[in-house]
Amino acid sequence: MPGSGGVVGTLPLHLPAFGPAHPLRVTVLGDSVAHGAEPAIAAALGATGEVRVGDATIDGFGLTTDAIWRTSLPAIVSGQRAQVVLATWSWDDECGPAS
């Protein structure tokens, strides 16, 4: 099954080898909704003993409301040394474009 999430034209996700000795580094990134979900995501993935989850959520941070996201997001991700990033924003469409 090509892609992830069934989106047409996406490439398969190839993960590095990981396990208890070398856990997969996952970062949760997003706004307050992601912040609220992060503890459950961390608990579920952490329970495998093969995944370590980092929290890079910022309450109120938006892709359409914060013009600095193009420079701040790469720094956040590289600082977390993430191999996988789970990202979501929820309220951006309610605020309109950044000025």
Backbone hydrogen bonds, N-H to C=O, Kabsch-Sander energy under -0.5 kcal/mol:
donor,donor_aa,acceptor,acceptor_aa,energy
7,V,4,S,-0.9
10,T,7,V,-1.4
14,H,12,P,-0.6
15,L,13,L,-0.6
19,G,22,H,-1.4
22,H,19,G,-0.6
24,L,50,E,-2.6
26,V,24,L,-0.7
26,V,52,R,-2.8
27,T,84,V,-2.5
28,V,54,G,-2.7
29,L,27,T,-0.6
29,L,86,L,-3.1
30,G,56,A,-0.6
31,D,88,T,-1.1
35,H,31,D,-2.3
36,G,32,S,-2.1
37,A,33,V,-1.5
38,E,34,A,-1.9
40,A,37,A,-0.6
41,I,37,A,-2.2
42,A,38,E,-3.2
43,A,39,P,-2.2
44,A,40,A,-2.6
45,L,41,I,-2.8
46,G,42,A,-2.5
47,A,43,A,-1.6
48,T,45,L,-1.2
49,G,46,G,-1.7
50,E,45,L,-0.5
52,R,24,L,-3.1
54,G,26,V,-3.0
56,A,28,V,-2.8
56,A,54,G,-0.6
58,I,30,G,-2.7
61,F,58,I,-2.2
66,D,62,G,-1.4
69,W,66,D,-1.5
70,R,67,A,-0.6
71,T,68,I,-1.2
72,S,68,I,-2.7
73,L,69,W,-2.3
75,A,71,T,-1.0
76,I,72,S,-2.3
77,V,73,L,-2.7
78,S,74,P,-2.6
79,G,75,A,-2.1
80,Q,76,I,-1.5
81,R,77,V,-0.8
82,A,77,V,-1.4
83,Q,25,R,-3.1
84,V,25,R,-1.9
86,L,27,T,-2.9
87,A,85,V,-0.7
88,T,29,L,-1.8
94,E,91,W,-1.8
95,C,91,W,-0.6
95,C,92,D,-1.4
96,G,92,D,-0.9
